[in-house]
Amino acid sequence: TCTDVTDRKRAERELRERTALLRAITESTSDLIFAKDVEGRMLLVNPAALGVIGHPAEQVLGRSETDWHHDPVEAAAIAENDRRVI
């Protein structure tokens, strides 16, 4: 049996290219870039945002503000704002 994988290979190449582009943009800008899921967990964070946050990516990715923020009151306020925005 033969299977044409041309479309799958093209889609994989496009995904790699777009991922590389997103990484280049987020890592090269001084602007804060981050994304959270509907539960407020950090999905993406760039070096500029990590500089403000003050924690390495390993400590914030997959976690919510209340898990890593140094000020629990401020973390709760940010989490509440995230809930309203999302």
C-alpha positions as CSV (number, residue, x, y, z in Angstrom):
1,T,0.0,0.0,0.0
2,C,1.2,3.5,-0.9
3,T,0.2,6.6,1.0
4,D,0.8,10.1,-0.4
5,V,2.2,12.1,2.5
6,T,2.9,15.3,0.5
7,D,0.2,17.3,2.3
8,R,1.3,16.1,5.8
9,K,5.0,16.9,5.0
10,R,4.0,20.4,3.8
11,A,1.9,21.0,6.9
12,E,4.8,19.9,9.1
13,R,7.2,22.2,7.3
14,E,4.8,25.1,7.6
15,L,4.4,24.5,11.3
16,R,8.1,24.4,11.8
17,E,8.5,27.7,9.9
18,R,5.7,29.4,11.8
19,T,7.1,28.2,15.1
20,A,10.5,29.5,14.3
21,L,9.1,32.8,13.2
22,L,7.1,33.1,16.5
23,R,10.2,32.2,18.5
24,A,12.3,34.8,16.6
25,I,9.7,37.6,17.2
26,T,9.1,36.8,20.9
27,E,12.8,36.4,21.7
28,S,14.0,39.5,19.9
29,T,11.6,42.2,21.1
30,S,11.9,44.3,24.2
31,D,8.0,44.2,24.4
32,L,6.4,41.9,27.0
33,I,4.7,39.0,25.2
34,F,2.9,36.3,27.0
35,A,-0.2,34.1,26.6
36,K,-2.3,32.3,29.1
37,D,-5.0,29.6,28.8
38,V,-8.6,30.0,30.0
39,E,-7.4,28.8,33.5
40,G,-4.8,31.6,33.7
41,R,-1.9,29.3,33.2
42,M,1.1,30.7,31.3
43,L,1.5,29.1,27.9
44,L,4.1,31.4,26.3
45,V,6.4,34.0,27.8
46,N,9.2,35.9,26.2
47,P,12.5,36.9,27.8
48,A,11.4,40.5,28.2
49,A,8.3,39.4,30.2
50,L,10.4,37.0,32.3
51,G,12.7,39.9,33.2
52,V,9.7,41.8,34.7
53,I,8.3,38.6,36.3
54,G,11.7,37.8,37.9
55,H,11.4,34.0,37.5
56,P,12.8,31.7,34.8
57,A,10.4,30.2,32.3
58,E,10.5,26.8,34.1
59,Q,8.8,28.4,37.2
60,V,6.0,30.1,35.3
61,L,5.1,28.0,32.3
62,G,2.0,25.9,32.9
63,R,1.3,27.7,36.2
64,S,-1.0,30.5,37.1
65,E,0.0,33.9,38.6
66,T,-1.1,32.7,42.1
67,D,1.5,29.9,41.9
68,W,4.6,32.0,41.3
69,H,3.9,35.7,42.0
70,H,5.8,37.2,44.9
71,D,2.8,39.2,46.2
72,P,-0.3,37.0,46.9
73,V,-2.7,40.0,47.0
74,E,-1.4,41.3,43.6
75,A,-1.5,37.8,42.2
76,A,-5.1,37.4,43.2
77,A,-6.0,40.7,41.6
78,I,-4.2,39.7,38.4
79,A,-5.9,36.3,38.4
80,E,-9.3,38.0,38.8
81,N,-8.6,40.4,35.9
82,D,-7.5,37.4,33.8
83,R,-10.9,35.7,34.5
84,R,-12.8,38.9,33.5
85,V,-10.8,39.3,30.3
86,I,-11.0,35.6,29.3
